Amino acid sequence: MKNKVLIFPSGAENALEINEAIKHSVHVEVIPGSGRNDYSELIYENKVRQLPFLNDEDFIPELNELIRKEEIKLIFPTDDTAALELTKHRGNINAQIISADYSTNEICRFKSKTYELFKEDSFCPKVFLTVLDDNEYPIFSKPDVGQGAQGVKIVKCREEHRTLKKDRDTLFVEYLPGKEYTIDCFTDRKGKLLFTGARERAEVKMGISFKSYEFPMTDEIRKIAEKINEKLKFRGLWFFQLKEDTEGRLKLLEVSTRTAGTMGYFRHKGVNLPLFSVFDALGMDVTIQKQDFDVTLFRTTVNKYKYGFTYSHVYLDYDDTVIVNGKVNRDVISFIYQCKNNGVKIHLISKHGHHIHQDLRTFCIDPALFDQIICMALEEKKSDYIIEPDSIFIDNWYRERKEVSEKHGIPCFDVDIVKSLIAN
């Protein structure tokens, strides 16, 4: 029997990485949960379960009802606030939380508490409590509660510092102009630090690393990781970020118990930190062995589309649709298998000729993949073969799409749209 893992909130950016990391495991079934109606309903195999917001008085009762109903064993919080609130109420929640203890989550959530804990360590940045002399600028200002580079500003003078200081939730620290690194870590249930892997955040936008590659582990970074692990009580994955000061020394930006959005980097080198965290929560010992090859991670924003119609039948062209430029269209094949998994009938409709079965086999496509193969004469109209009203039509030729649309009024798509029909 698989262990059901609730990913909450399922619409968070890093929730997608957790899902990718654990969904194929024979030990796991992913249950997504969210307080919002968002794009996550297009991502997960299982339906997104709706829950109240974390600060709602009904949140824990409804969460426990979901746990009972779905037989959920583990909860994987995806953001810092969720980790903090779930571990705060851990004793009242009828499932195990995959995270550090509440005290550790609280210290990590507030940078003021983080810097206070490590103030005697050389890697802790200087924190300024008063307005400085003119020659001591620039410095950084950052929100006490935040993540990545969100809300960070360069303060260049006393007047600006004095104005920003009116916000009591703002911290002021030394200026760190150098390179920035993220160190992904894993600590098992016995408190042993089993993995540290450094990534250089080579291209950062909106606080998100859009290009990342491995940075060689140094004694300095390893000792910082060991010191952080010694002072806090982690369990499972966690990470911290460092930035070089004006002299190239590494200083601490933040520590977090959540999954980093780019933590998938090391997953592609054999280190699946979210899945290892699940295994550790289940009381299983893990062995971590990073593979020795180069990887560069490039991150992009990807659009997802939710269409306002349903369909039970797909009528699909062959030439320049299933086969394009003498090659199999991978998007179309993926879409076909999604339809097969969901019970949607696939009708291959083509004027290719009666040798289409042999040509399909030439491309290693079994004709049995299609529920029906319709071979037409050149003078015939495809619209005459479409029967079911809950159908969609996919064809690269505009004239065919126009004729089908005018006769049946069903959704008609060119080949470029197929990828948007693939749900996850």
Summary of the structure (lengths in Angstrom):
residues: 424
radius of gyration: 26.6
end to end distance: 23.9
largest distance: 85.7
contacts: 1289
relative contact order: 0.10
helix: 31%
strand: 26%
